């Protein structure tokens, strides 16, 4: 009997030991993931606290009108140069949510909410990578991605596109594994995404790509039904079919003014800011991207790479697609070979991101207006109500937030409705080109709020009809 008990006990004890070891490793893995995400959250919060996006202000004003006045931004009303022009309301739902959070919690709450959006995106990338790789290697890919986002941490509507894009990638992977509900979930998610941000067209592309690939492989054309439903749901939008036609036009036949927007200019690989993307490209070639040319993951990565090189605003979406391809490539070469590269790359990316955030620290606190002409704007509001203000392009959104509806601006950070104005009359005036005086008269400009380095300041200082009313290190204010 004793012999039988020992023989029975030994396997149980051995199995129990393995179970305890597995639980210990699971706890350690969870702690590693929590530590990484806590660090990434802090770094993203510091970066967003230092860099306030100038588009945030007109988005807050749009959100205020939606929430308080129940008016959608379908017609331009903030400027005197394009008043009455029709507008695509590509971000109306995100703007309403942004204003609601800001109104309730201030910029601090808005910052925390957007940090949560980034961390949710990283968590989905981790889940996607874990389909192919062990935890440590997957965390290294998350670290690489966090560094690739270094130029994009901010309170912006684009953060919703990051989250939805990654969610689509996870659902596409589930579709490949046989989850019949996944494509219909993707189609349904296009309804809120299309009202959050214009980047929803990437979701249409992902759903269409995987649906077409599946239909081609299986010769079963019902796989195209979810993409068709998704396209229809995108039109459930204040602009109707225009929600689809506008981004297609924007990417296929961009107007001249888009070339002047820095974030839509081609990537400068000679700049230090391109370092994260060079690392991603290098790892893709090392992992053997393109060995399976028919793979929809490879096609998605290549297409987003081409688009991102042409317009740097799309670099985050390319990096998200690249993480899925990297996970597959690293898994095919074996855990040992992948770990030799991914671990040092992941640690280096964490150190580089920490260094960028540390060197970027310029001031403390969450002063939303510290980089904008606060004093000059206050002077305009009190002394010149109803002014027609010629302003620096980057300050238009801030002046809308501070002055509208009392005064109106010449231009602001929106791409619409200033496609022709930005490279035309605005450039002529701000750069003091021939005819700038006539343009100021034609637009009946009564005030000019510009940077001290803008050439227009020299011209206005010589004009007897204009006087310098205020000047500091950040801004100069001329009035007629």
C-alpha positions as a Markdown table, in Angstrom:
| # | Residue | x | y | z |
|---|---|---|---|---|
| 1 | Unk | 0.0 | 0.0 | 0.0 |
| 2 | Unk | 2.9 | 2.4 | 0.9 |
| 3 | Unk | 4.6 | 1.6 | -2.4 |
| 4 | Unk | 1.4 | 2.3 | -4.3 |
| 5 | Unk | 1.0 | 5.7 | -2.5 |
| 6 | Unk | 4.5 | 6.7 | -3.3 |
| 7 | Unk | 4.0 | 5.8 | -6.9 |
| 8 | Unk | 0.8 | 7.8 | -7.0 |
| 9 | Unk | 2.2 | 10.8 | -5.1 |
| 10 | Unk | 5.3 | 11.2 | -7.2 |
| 11 | Unk | 3.5 | 12.2 | -10.5 |
| 12 | Unk | 1.2 | 14.5 | -8.6 |
| 13 | Unk | 4.1 | 16.2 | -6.9 |
| 14 | Unk | 5.9 | 16.6 | -10.2 |
| 15 | Unk | 2.8 | 18.0 | -11.9 |
| 16 | Unk | 2.1 | 20.3 | -9.0 |
| 17 | Unk | 5.7 | 21.6 | -9.3 |
| 18 | Unk | 5.2 | 22.4 | -13.0 |
| 19 | Unk | 1.9 | 24.1 | -12.2 |
| 20 | Unk | 3.5 | 26.3 | -9.6 |
| 21 | Unk | 6.4 | 27.2 | -11.9 |
| 22 | Unk | 3.9 | 28.1 | -14.7 |
| 23 | Unk | 2.0 | 30.3 | -12.3 |
| 24 | Unk | 5.2 | 32.0 | -11.1 |
| 25 | Unk | 6.2 | 32.7 | -14.8 |
| 26 | Unk | 2.8 | 34.0 | -15.5 |
| 27 | Unk | 2.9 | 36.4 | -12.6 |
| 28 | Unk | 6.4 | 37.5 | -13.6 |
| 29 | Unk | 5.2 | 38.1 | -17.2 |
| 30 | Unk | 2.3 | 40.1 | -16.0 |
| 31 | Unk | 4.6 | 42.2 | -13.8 |
| 32 | Unk | 6.9 | 42.8 | -16.7 |
| 33 | Unk | 4.0 | 43.9 | -18.9 |
| 34 | Unk | 2.6 | 46.2 | -16.2 |
| 35 | Unk | 6.0 | 47.7 | -15.6 |
| 36 | Unk | 6.5 | 48.4 | -19.3 |
| 37 | Unk | 3.1 | 49.9 | -19.8 |
| 38 | Unk | 3.4 | 52.0 | -16.7 |
| 39 | Unk | 6.7 | 53.4 | -18.0 |
| 40 | Unk | 5.2 | 54.0 | -21.5 |
| 41 | Unk | 2.2 | 55.8 | -19.9 |
| 42 | Unk | 4.4 | 58.1 | -18.0 |
| 43 | Unk | 6.6 | 58.9 | -21.0 |
| 44 | Unk | 3.6 | 59.6 | -23.2 |
| 45 | Unk | 2.1 | 61.8 | -20.6 |
| 46 | Unk | 5.2 | 63.9 | -20.2 |
| 47 | Unk | 5.6 | 64.2 | -23.9 |
| 48 | Unk | 2.0 | 65.3 | -24.4 |
| 49 | Unk | 2.3 | 67.7 | -21.5 |
| 50 | Unk | 5.1 | 69.5 | -23.2 |
| 51 | Unk | 3.8 | 69.5 | -26.8 |
| 52 | Unk | 0.3 | 71.0 | -27.2 |
| 53 | Unk | -1.0 | 70.5 | -30.7 |
| 54 | Unk | -2.3 | 73.8 | -32.2 |
| 55 | Unk | -5.3 | 72.0 | -33.8 |
| 56 | Unk | -6.6 | 71.1 | -30.3 |
| 57 | Unk | -8.1 | 74.6 | -29.9 |
| 58 | Unk | -10.4 | 74.7 | -32.9 |
| 59 | Unk | -11.4 | 71.1 | -32.2 |
| 60 | Unk | -12.4 | 72.3 | -28.7 |
| 61 | Unk | -14.5 | 75.1 | -30.3 |
| 62 | Unk | -16.1 | 72.7 | -32.7 |
| 63 | Unk | -16.8 | 70.3 | -29.8 |
| 64 | Unk | -18.3 | 73.2 | -27.8 |
| 65 | Unk | -20.7 | 74.1 | -30.6 |
| 66 | Unk | -21.7 | 70.4 | -31.0 |
| 67 | Unk | -22.3 | 69.7 | -27.3 |
| 68 | Unk | -23.7 | 73.1 | -26.2 |
| 69 | Unk | -25.3 | 74.5 | -29.3 |
| 70 | Unk | -26.1 | 71.2 | -31.0 |
| 71 | Unk | -24.6 | 72.4 | -34.3 |
| 72 | Unk | -22.4 | 70.2 | -36.5 |
| 73 | Unk | -19.4 | 71.9 | -38.2 |
| 74 | Unk | -20.7 | 71.6 | -41.7 |
| 75 | Unk | -20.1 | 75.2 | -42.8 |
| 76 | Unk | -17.1 | 77.4 | -42.1 |
| 77 | Unk | -17.8 | 80.3 | -39.7 |
| 78 | Unk | -14.5 | 81.0 | -37.9 |
| 79 | Unk | -12.7 | 82.9 | -40.6 |
| 80 | Unk | -13.6 | 86.0 | -42.7 |
| 81 | Unk | -11.7 | 84.6 | -45.7 |
| 82 | Unk | -13.8 | 81.4 | -46.3 |
| 83 | Unk | -17.0 | 82.1 | -44.4 |
| 84 | Unk | -19.9 | 80.0 | -45.7 |
| 85 | Unk | -17.8 | 77.3 | -47.4 |
| 86 | Unk | -19.0 | 73.7 | -46.9 |
| 87 | Unk | -16.9 | 71.5 | -44.6 |
| 88 | Unk | -16.4 | 67.8 | -44.2 |
| 89 | Unk | -17.2 | 66.9 | -40.5 |
| 90 | Unk | -14.6 | 64.1 | -40.4 |
| 91 | Unk | -14.0 | 64.4 | -36.7 |
| 92 | Unk | -17.2 | 65.6 | -35.2 |
| 93 | Unk | -17.8 | 62.8 | -32.7 |
| 94 | Unk | -14.2 | 62.9 | -31.5 |
| 95 | Unk | -14.4 | 66.7 | -31.1 |
| 96 | Unk | -17.6 | 66.4 | -29.1 |
| 97 | Unk | -16.0 | 63.8 | -26.8 |
| 98 | Unk | -12.8 | 65.9 | -26.5 |
| 99 | Unk | -14.7 | 69.0 | -25.4 |
| 100 | Unk | -16.9 | 67.0 | -23.0 |
| 101 | Unk | -13.8 | 65.6 | -21.2 |
| 102 | Unk | -12.0 | 69.0 | -21.3 |
| 103 | Unk | -15.1 | 70.8 | -19.9 |
| 104 | Unk | -15.4 | 68.2 | -17.0 |
| 105 | Unk | -11.7 | 67.6 | -16.1 |
| 106 | Unk | -9.5 | 70.2 | -17.9 |
| 107 | Unk | -6.5 | 69.5 | -19.9 |
| 108 | Unk | -5.2 | 67.1 | -17.3 |
| 109 | Unk | -8.1 | 64.8 | -17.7 |
| 110 | Unk | -7.9 | 65.1 | -21.5 |
| 111 | Unk | -4.2 | 64.1 | -21.3 |
| 112 | Unk | -5.0 | 61.1 | -19.2 |
| 113 | Unk | -7.7 | 59.9 | -21.5 |
| 114 | Unk | -5.4 | 60.1 | -24.6 |
| 115 | Unk | -2.7 | 58.3 | -22.7 |
| 116 | Unk | -5.2 | 55.6 | -22.2 |
| 117 | Unk | -5.9 | 55.5 | -25.9 |
| 118 | Unk | -2.2 | 55.0 | -26.6 |
| 119 | Unk | -1.9 | 52.3 | -24.0 |
| 120 | Unk | -4.9 | 50.5 | -25.3 |
| 121 | Unk | -3.3 | 50.5 | -28.8 |
| 122 | Unk | -0.1 | 49.1 | -27.3 |
| 123 | Unk | -2.1 | 46.4 | -25.5 |
| 124 | Unk | -3.8 | 45.3 | -28.7 |
| 125 | Unk | -0.4 | 45.2 | -30.4 |
| 126 | Unk | 0.9 | 43.0 | -27.6 |
| 127 | Unk | -2.1 | 40.7 | -28.1 |
| 128 | Unk | -1.4 | 40.5 | -31.8 |
| 129 | Unk | 2.3 | 39.7 | -31.3 |
| 130 | Unk | 1.5 | 37.1 | -28.7 |
| 131 | Unk | -0.2 | 35.0 | -31.3 |
| 132 | Unk | 3.3 | 34.4 | -32.8 |
| 133 | Unk | 5.9 | 35.2 | -30.2 |
| 134 | Unk | 6.6 | 34.6 | -26.5 |
| 135 | Unk | 5.9 | 37.4 | -24.0 |
| 136 | Unk | 9.4 | 39.0 | -23.8 |
| 137 | Unk | 9.8 | 39.3 | -27.5 |
| 138 | Unk | 6.3 | 40.6 | -27.8 |
| 139 | Unk | 7.0 | 43.3 | -25.2 |
| 140 | Unk | 10.1 | 44.2 | -27.2 |
| 141 | Unk | 8.0 | 44.9 | -30.2 |
| 142 | Unk | 5.7 | 47.1 | -28.1 |
| 143 | Unk | 8.8 | 49.0 | -26.9 |
| 144 | Unk | 9.9 | 49.5 | -30.6 |
| 145 | Unk | 6.4 | 50.7 | -31.5 |
| 146 | Unk | 6.3 | 53.2 | -28.6 |
| 147 | Unk | 9.6 | 54.7 | -29.9 |
| 148 | Unk | 8.2 | 54.8 | -33.4 |
| 149 | Unk | 5.3 | 56.9 | -32.0 |
| 150 | Unk | 7.7 | 59.5 | -30.5 |
| 151 | Unk | 6.7 | 62.2 | -32.9 |
| 152 | Unk | 3.0 | 61.6 | -32.6 |
| 153 | Unk | 2.3 | 61.7 | -28.9 |
| 154 | Unk | -0.4 | 64.4 | -28.5 |
| 155 | Unk | -4.0 | 65.1 | -27.8 |
| 156 | Unk | -5.4 | 64.5 | -31.3 |
| 157 | Unk | -8.3 | 62.9 | -33.0 |
| 158 | Unk | -5.8 | 60.8 | -34.9 |
| 159 | Unk | -5.3 | 58.7 | -31.7 |
| 160 | Unk | -8.7 | 57.1 | -32.4 |
| 161 | Unk | -7.4 | 55.9 | -35.8 |
| 162 | Unk | -4.4 | 54.3 | -34.0 |
| 163 | Unk | -6.7 | 52.4 | -31.7 |
| 164 | Unk | -9.2 | 51.3 | -34.4 |
| 165 | Unk | -6.4 | 50.3 | -36.8 |
| 166 | Unk | -4.9 | 48.0 | -34.3 |
| 167 | Unk | -8.3 | 46.6 | -33.4 |
| 168 | Unk | -8.9 | 45.8 | -37.1 |
| 169 | Unk | -5.5 | 44.0 | -37.3 |
| 170 | Unk | -6.5 | 41.8 | -34.3 |
| 171 | Unk | -9.9 | 41.1 | -35.8 |
| 172 | Unk | -8.3 | 40.3 | -39.2 |
| 173 | Unk | -6.0 | 37.8 | -37.4 |
| 174 | Unk | -9.1 | 36.2 | -35.8 |
| 175 | Unk | -10.8 | 36.1 | -39.2 |
| 176 | Unk | -7.8 | 34.1 | -40.5 |
| 177 | Unk | -8.2 | 31.7 | -37.6 |
| 178 | Unk | -11.8 | 31.0 | -38.6 |
| 179 | Unk | -13.7 | 33.4 | -36.5 |
| 180 | Unk | -16.8 | 34.1 | -38.7 |
| 181 | Unk | -17.9 | 37.0 | -36.5 |
| 182 | Unk | -14.7 | 39.0 | -36.9 |
| 183 | Unk | -15.4 | 40.5 | -40.3 |
| 184 | Unk | -18.9 | 41.6 | -39.3 |
| 185 | Unk | -17.4 | 43.2 | -36.2 |
| 186 | Unk | -15.0 | 45.1 | -38.4 |
| 187 | Unk | -17.8 | 46.3 | -40.6 |
| 188 | Unk | -19.8 | 47.5 | -37.6 |
| 189 | Unk | -16.8 | 49.3 | -36.1 |
| 190 | Unk | -16.5 | 51.5 | -39.3 |
| 191 | Unk | -19.7 | 53.3 | -38.2 |
| 192 | Unk | -18.1 | 55.0 | -35.1 |
| 193 | Unk | -14.7 | 55.2 | -36.8 |
| 194 | Unk | -16.0 | 57.1 | -39.8 |
| 195 | Unk | -17.4 | 59.7 | -37.4 |
| 196 | Unk | -14.2 | 59.9 | -35.3 |
| 197 | Unk | -11.5 | 60.5 | -37.8 |
| 198 | Unk | -10.8 | 60.5 | -41.5 |
| 199 | Unk | -8.3 | 57.7 | -41.1 |
| 200 | Unk | -11.3 | 55.3 | -41.2 |
| 201 | Unk | -10.4 | 54.7 | -44.8 |
| 202 | Unk | -7.5 | 52.6 | -43.7 |
| 203 | Unk | -10.1 | 50.3 | -42.0 |
| 204 | Unk | -12.1 | 50.1 | -45.2 |
| 205 | Unk | -8.8 | 49.1 | -46.9 |
| 206 | Unk | -8.0 | 46.5 | -44.3 |
| 207 | Unk | -11.4 | 44.9 | -44.4 |
| 208 | Unk | -11.5 | 45.0 | -48.3 |
| 209 | Unk | -8.0 | 43.5 | -48.5 |
| 210 | Unk | -8.6 | 40.6 | -46.2 |
| 211 | Unk | -12.1 | 40.0 | -47.7 |
| 212 | Unk | -10.8 | 40.0 | -51.2 |
| 213 | Unk | -7.9 | 37.7 | -50.3 |
| 214 | Unk | -10.3 | 35.3 | -48.6 |
| 215 | Unk | -12.7 | 35.4 | -51.5 |
| 216 | Unk | -9.9 | 34.8 | -54.0 |
| 217 | Unk | -8.5 | 31.8 | -52.1 |
| 218 | Unk | -11.8 | 30.2 | -51.3 |
| 219 | Unk | -13.6 | 31.2 | -54.5 |
| 220 | Unk | -16.5 | 32.1 | -52.2 |
| 221 | Unk | -17.6 | 35.6 | -52.9 |
| 222 | Unk | -19.7 | 36.0 | -49.8 |
| 223 | Unk | -16.5 | 37.0 | -48.1 |
| 224 | Unk | -17.0 | 40.4 | -49.8 |
| 225 | Unk | -20.3 | 41.0 | -47.9 |
| 226 | Unk | -18.6 | 42.4 | -44.8 |
| 227 | Unk | -16.6 | 45.0 | -46.8 |
| 228 | Unk | -19.7 | 46.0 | -48.7 |
| 229 | Unk | -21.6 | 46.5 | -45.4 |
| 230 | Unk | -18.7 | 48.5 | -44.0 |
| 231 | Unk | -18.7 | 50.9 | -47.0 |
| 232 | Unk | -22.5 | 51.5 | -46.5 |
| 233 | Unk | -22.0 | 52.1 | -42.8 |
| 234 | Unk | -19.4 | 54.7 | -43.5 |
| 235 | Unk | -22.0 | 56.8 | -45.2 |
| 236 | Unk | -24.0 | 57.0 | -42.0 |
| 237 | Unk | -22.4 | 60.3 | -41.5 |
| 238 | Unk | -23.4 | 64.0 | -41.5 |
| 239 | Unk | -21.7 | 64.3 | -44.9 |
| 240 | Unk | -23.3 | 61.1 | -46.3 |
| 241 | Unk | -21.4 | 59.7 | -49.2 |
| 242 | Unk | -19.0 | 62.7 | -48.9 |
| 243 | Unk | -17.5 | 60.9 | -45.9 |
| 244 | Unk | -16.0 | 58.4 | -48.4 |
| 245 | Unk | -15.4 | 60.6 | -51.4 |
| 246 | Unk | -13.5 | 63.3 | -49.5 |
| 247 | Unk | -10.6 | 61.2 | -48.2 |
| 248 | Unk | -10.3 | 59.4 | -51.5 |
| 249 | Unk | -9.9 | 62.7 | -53.3 |
| 250 | Unk | -7.6 | 63.9 | -50.6 |
| 251 | Unk | -5.2 | 61.0 | -51.1 |
| 252 | Unk | -5.5 | 60.5 | -54.8 |
| 253 | Unk | -5.5 | 64.1 | -56.1 |
| 254 | Unk | -4.2 | 66.3 | -53.2 |
| 255 | Unk | -4.6 | 70.1 | -53.7 |
| 256 | Unk | -1.4 | 72.2 | -53.8 |
| 257 | Unk | -1.9 | 73.4 | -50.2 |
| 258 | Unk | -1.3 | 70.0 | -48.8 |
| 259 | Unk | 2.4 | 70.1 | -49.8 |
| 260 | Unk | 2.9 | 73.0 | -47.4 |
| 261 | Unk | 1.7 | 71.1 | -44.4 |
| 262 | Unk | 4.7 | 69.6 | -42.6 |
| 263 | Unk | 3.0 | 66.4 | -41.5 |
| 264 | Unk | 1.9 | 65.6 | -45.1 |
| 265 | Unk | 5.4 | 66.2 | -46.6 |
| 266 | Unk | 7.7 | 63.2 | -47.5 |
| 267 | Unk | 9.9 | 61.6 | -44.9 |
| 268 | Unk | 13.3 | 63.1 | -44.6 |
| 269 | Unk | 15.5 | 60.1 | -43.8 |
| 270 | Unk | 18.5 | 62.4 | -43.2 |
| 271 | Unk | 16.7 | 63.8 | -40.2 |
| 272 | Unk | 17.3 | 62.4 | -36.7 |
| 273 | Unk | 13.5 | 62.2 | -36.3 |
| 274 | Unk | 13.4 | 59.4 | -38.9 |
| 275 | Unk | 15.6 | 57.1 | -36.8 |
| 276 | Unk | 12.6 | 55.0 | -35.4 |
| 277 | Unk | 11.3 | 54.3 | -38.9 |
| 278 | Unk | 14.7 | 53.3 | -40.2 |
| 279 | Unk | 14.8 | 50.8 | -37.3 |
| 280 | Unk | 11.4 | 49.4 | -38.3 |
| 281 | Unk | 12.4 | 49.2 | -42.0 |
| 282 | Unk | 15.7 | 47.5 | -41.1 |
| 283 | Unk | 13.9 | 44.9 | -38.9 |
| 284 | Unk | 11.4 | 44.2 | -41.7 |
| 285 | Unk | 14.1 | 43.4 | -44.1 |
| 286 | Unk | 15.9 | 41.3 | -41.5 |
| 287 | Unk | 12.7 | 39.3 | -40.8 |
| 288 | Unk | 12.3 | 38.6 | -44.4 |
| 289 | Unk | 9.3 | 40.8 | -45.4 |
| 290 | Unk | 8.1 | 39.7 | -48.8 |
| 291 | Unk | 9.0 | 36.0 | -48.7 |
| 292 | Unk | 5.2 | 35.4 | -48.9 |
| 293 | Unk | 4.2 | 37.9 | -51.5 |
| 294 | Unk | 0.6 | 36.7 | -51.5 |
| 295 | Unk | 0.1 | 37.3 | -47.8 |
| 296 | Unk | -2.4 | 40.2 | -47.1 |
| 297 | Unk | -0.1 | 41.2 | -44.1 |
| 298 | Unk | 2.8 | 41.7 | -46.5 |
| 299 | Unk | 0.6 | 43.7 | -48.9 |
| 300 | Unk | -0.8 | 45.9 | -46.1 |
| 301 | Unk | 2.7 | 46.6 | -44.8 |
| 302 | Unk | 4.1 | 47.5 | -48.2 |
| 303 | Unk | 1.2 | 49.7 | -49.2 |
| 304 | Unk | 1.2 | 51.6 | -45.8 |
| 305 | Unk | 5.0 | 52.0 | -46.1 |
| 306 | Unk | 4.7 | 53.6 | -49.5 |
| 307 | Unk | 2.0 | 56.0 | -48.3 |
| 308 | Unk | 3.9 | 56.8 | -45.2 |
| 309 | Unk | 7.1 | 57.7 | -47.1 |
| 310 | Unk | 5.1 | 60.1 | -49.2 |
| 311 | Unk | 3.3 | 61.6 | -46.2 |
| 312 | Unk | 4.8 | 61.3 | -42.8 |
| 313 | Unk | 1.4 | 61.6 | -41.1 |
| 314 | Unk | 0.8 | 58.0 | -42.0 |
| 315 | Unk | 4.0 | 56.7 | -40.4 |
| 316 | Unk | 2.2 | 55.4 | -37.2 |
| 317 | Unk | -0.3 | 53.4 | -39.3 |
| 318 | Unk | 2.6 | 51.8 | -41.2 |
| 319 | Unk | 4.4 | 50.9 | -38.0 |
| 320 | Unk | 1.2 | 49.2 | -36.7 |
| 321 | Unk | 1.0 | 47.1 | -39.8 |
| 322 | Unk | 4.7 | 46.4 | -39.6 |
| 323 | Unk | 4.4 | 44.9 | -36.1 |
| 324 | Unk | 2.2 | 42.1 | -37.4 |
| 325 | Unk | 4.6 | 41.3 | -40.2 |
| 326 | Unk | 7.6 | 41.5 | -37.8 |
| 327 | Unk | 5.9 | 39.1 | -35.4 |
| 328 | Unk | 5.3 | 36.6 | -38.2 |
| 329 | Unk | 8.8 | 37.0 | -39.5 |
| 330 | Unk | 10.5 | 36.6 | -36.1 |
| 331 | Unk | 8.4 | 33.5 | -35.3 |
| 332 | Unk | 9.4 | 31.8 | -38.6 |
| 333 | Unk | 13.1 | 32.2 | -37.8 |
| 334 | Unk | 12.9 | 30.7 | -34.3 |
| 335 | Unk | 12.7 | 32.1 | -30.8 |
| 336 | Unk | 16.4 | 32.0 | -30.1 |
| 337 | Unk | 17.4 | 34.0 | -33.2 |
| 338 | Unk | 14.6 | 36.5 | -32.7 |
| 339 | Unk | 15.5 | 37.1 | -29.1 |
| 340 | Unk | 19.1 | 38.0 | -30.0 |
| 341 | Unk | 17.9 | 40.9 | -32.0 |
| 342 | Unk | 14.5 | 42.0 | -30.4 |
| 343 | Unk | 15.7 | 42.3 | -26.8 |
| 344 | Unk | 18.6 | 44.7 | -27.5 |
| 345 | Unk | 16.4 | 46.6 | -30.0 |
| 346 | Unk | 13.6 | 46.9 | -27.5 |
| 347 | Unk | 15.9 | 48.1 | -24.7 |
| 348 | Unk | 17.6 | 50.6 | -27.0 |
| 349 | Unk | 14.2 | 51.9 | -28.0 |
| 350 | Unk | 13.1 | 52.4 | -24.4 |
| 351 | Unk | 16.3 | 54.3 | -23.6 |
| 352 | Unk | 15.9 | 56.4 | -26.7 |
| 353 | Unk | 12.3 | 57.3 | -26.0 |
| 354 | Unk | 13.2 | 58.2 | -22.4 |
| 355 | Unk | 16.1 | 60.4 | -23.6 |
| 356 | Unk | 13.8 | 62.2 | -26.1 |
| 357 | Unk | 11.2 | 62.9 | -23.4 |
| 358 | Unk | 13.9 | 64.0 | -20.9 |
| 359 | Unk | 15.6 | 66.4 | -23.3 |
| 360 | Unk | 12.2 | 67.8 | -24.5 |
| 361 | Unk | 11.2 | 69.0 | -21.0 |
| 362 | Unk | 10.9 | 72.7 | -21.3 |
| 363 | Unk | 8.6 | 73.7 | -18.5 |
| 364 | Unk | 6.5 | 72.2 | -15.7 |
| 365 | Unk | 2.8 | 72.1 | -15.2 |
| 366 | Unk | -0.1 | 71.7 | -17.6 |
| 367 | Unk | -0.5 | 75.3 | -18.9 |
| 368 | Unk | -2.3 | 74.7 | -22.2 |
| 369 | Unk | -1.6 | 78.2 | -23.5 |
| 370 | Unk | 2.1 | 78.6 | -22.6 |
| 371 | Unk | 3.3 | 78.4 | -26.2 |
| 372 | Unk | 0.7 | 80.7 | -27.7 |
| 373 | Unk | 0.2 | 84.5 | -27.8 |
| 374 | Unk | -2.0 | 84.7 | -24.6 |
| 375 | Unk | -1.3 | 88.3 | -23.8 |
| 376 | Unk | -1.7 | 89.6 | -27.3 |
| 377 | Unk | -4.9 | 87.7 | -27.7 |
| 378 | Unk | -6.3 | 89.1 | -24.5 |
| 379 | Unk | -5.4 | 92.6 | -25.7 |
| 380 | Unk | -7.2 | 92.0 | -29.0 |
| 381 | Unk | -10.3 | 90.7 | -27.2 |
| 382 | Unk | -10.5 | 93.7 | -24.8 |
| 383 | Unk | -9.4 | 96.6 | -27.1 |
| 384 | Unk | -10.5 | 95.4 | -30.6 |
| 385 | Unk | -13.7 | 93.4 | -30.5 |
| 386 | Unk | -14.9 | 92.4 | -33.9 |
| 387 | Unk | -11.4 | 92.7 | -35.4 |
| 388 | Unk | -10.5 | 91.0 | -38.7 |
| 389 | Unk | -7.2 | 89.4 | -37.7 |
| 390 | Unk | -4.5 | 88.3 | -40.0 |
| 391 | Unk | -2.6 | 85.7 | -38.0 |
| 392 | Unk | 0.2 | 83.2 | -38.2 |
| 393 | Unk | -1.0 | 79.9 | -39.6 |
| 394 | Unk | -0.1 | 77.9 | -36.4 |
| 395 | Unk | -2.1 | 80.3 | -34.2 |
| 396 | Unk | -5.4 | 80.3 | -36.0 |
| 397 | Unk | -6.9 | 77.6 | -33.9 |
| 398 | Unk | -5.9 | 79.2 | -30.6 |
| 399 | Unk | -7.3 | 82.6 | -31.7 |
| 400 | Unk | -10.6 | 80.8 | -32.7 |
| 401 | Unk | -10.8 | 79.4 | -29.1 |
| 402 | Unk | -10.0 | 82.8 | -27.5 |
| 403 | Unk | -11.7 | 85.3 | -29.8 |
| 404 | Unk | -14.7 | 83.7 | -31.6 |
| 405 | Unk | -17.4 | 84.9 | -32.1 |
| 406 | Unk | -16.2 | 88.4 | -31.3 |
| 407 | Unk | -13.4 | 88.3 | -33.9 |
| 408 | Unk | -12.5 | 86.1 | -36.9 |
| 409 | Unk | -9.2 | 84.9 | -38.2 |
| 410 | Unk | -7.6 | 84.9 | -41.6 |
| 411 | Unk | -6.6 | 81.2 | -41.5 |
| 412 | Unk | -6.1 | 78.3 | -39.1 |
| 413 | Unk | -4.7 | 74.8 | -38.9 |
| 414 | Unk | -7.5 | 73.1 | -40.7 |
| 415 | Unk | -6.8 | 71.8 | -44.2 |
| 416 | Unk | -10.3 | 72.8 | -45.3 |
| 417 | Unk | -11.3 | 75.4 | -46.4 |
| 418 | Unk | -7.9 | 77.0 | -47.1 |
| 419 | Unk | -6.4 | 74.8 | -49.9 |
| 420 | Unk | -5.9 | 77.8 | -52.2 |
| 421 | Unk | -5.5 | 80.4 | -49.5 |
| 422 | Unk | -2.5 | 78.8 | -47.8 |
| 423 | Unk | -0.1 | 78.7 | -50.8 |
| 424 | Unk | -1.6 | 81.8 | -52.3 |
| 425 | Unk | -2.8 | 85.0 | -50.5 |
| 426 | Unk | -1.6 | 83.8 | -47.0 |
| 427 | Unk | 2.0 | 83.1 | -48.3 |
| 428 | Unk | 2.0 | 86.4 | -50.2 |
| 429 | Unk | 1.1 | 88.4 | -47.1 |
| 430 | Unk | 3.2 | 86.6 | -44.5 |
| 431 | Unk | 6.3 | 86.6 | -46.7 |
| 432 | Unk | 5.8 | 90.2 | -47.8 |
| 433 | Unk | 5.7 | 89.4 | -51.5 |
| 434 | Unk | 4.6 | 91.9 | -54.1 |
| 435 | Unk | 0.9 | 92.8 | -53.7 |
| 436 | Unk | 0.7 | 92.1 | -49.9 |
| 437 | Unk | -0.6 | 95.6 | -49.1 |
| 438 | Unk | -3.4 | 95.3 | -51.7 |
| 439 | Unk | -4.4 | 91.9 | -50.2 |
| 440 | Unk | -4.7 | 93.4 | -46.7 |
| 441 | Unk | -6.9 | 96.1 | -48.0 |
| 442 | Unk | -9.0 | 93.7 | -50.0 |
| 443 | Unk | -9.7 | 91.5 | -47.0 |
| 444 | Unk | -10.2 | 94.6 | -44.9 |
| 445 | Unk | -7.8 | 93.3 | -42.2 |
| 446 | Unk | -7.8 | 95.5 | -39.1 |
| 447 | Unk | -5.2 | 93.6 | -37.0 |
| 448 | Unk | -2.2 | 91.4 | -37.5 |
| 449 | Unk | -0.9 | 89.0 | -34.9 |
| 450 | Unk | 2.3 | 87.3 | -36.0 |
| 451 | Unk | 5.6 | 86.0 | -34.8 |
| 452 | Unk | 8.6 | 88.3 | -34.4 |
| 453 | Unk | 10.4 | 86.3 | -37.1 |
| 454 | Unk | 7.7 | 86.7 | -39.7 |
| 455 | Unk | 8.8 | 89.0 | -42.6 |
| 456 | Unk | 5.4 | 90.8 | -42.6 |
| 457 | Unk | 6.4 | 92.5 | -39.3 |
| 458 | Unk | 9.1 | 94.5 | -41.1 |
| 459 | Unk | 6.7 | 95.7 | -43.8 |
| 460 | Unk | 4.0 | 96.7 | -41.3 |
| 461 | Unk | 6.5 | 98.6 | -39.2 |
| 462 | Unk | 7.1 | 100.9 | -42.2 |
| 463 | Unk | 3.5 | 101.5 | -43.0 |
| 464 | Unk | 2.0 | 104.8 | -41.6 |
| 465 | Unk | -1.5 | 103.2 | -41.4 |
| 466 | Unk | -0.3 | 100.5 | -39.0 |
| 467 | Unk | 1.0 | 100.8 | -35.5 |
| 468 | Unk | 2.8 | 98.3 | -33.3 |
| 469 | Unk | 0.5 | 97.9 | -30.3 |
| 470 | Unk | 2.1 | 95.0 | -28.5 |
| 471 | Unk | 5.3 | 92.9 | -28.7 |
| 472 | Unk | 7.0 | 90.2 | -26.6 |
| 473 | Unk | 9.4 | 87.3 | -27.3 |
| 474 | Unk | 6.6 | 85.2 | -28.8 |
| 475 | Unk | 4.3 | 87.6 | -30.7 |
| 476 | Unk | 3.9 | 91.1 | -32.2 |
| 477 | Unk | 0.5 | 92.8 | -32.6 |
| 478 | Unk | -0.1 | 95.4 | -35.2 |
| 479 | Unk | -3.4 | 97.3 | -35.6 |
| 480 | Unk | -4.6 | 99.5 | -38.4 |
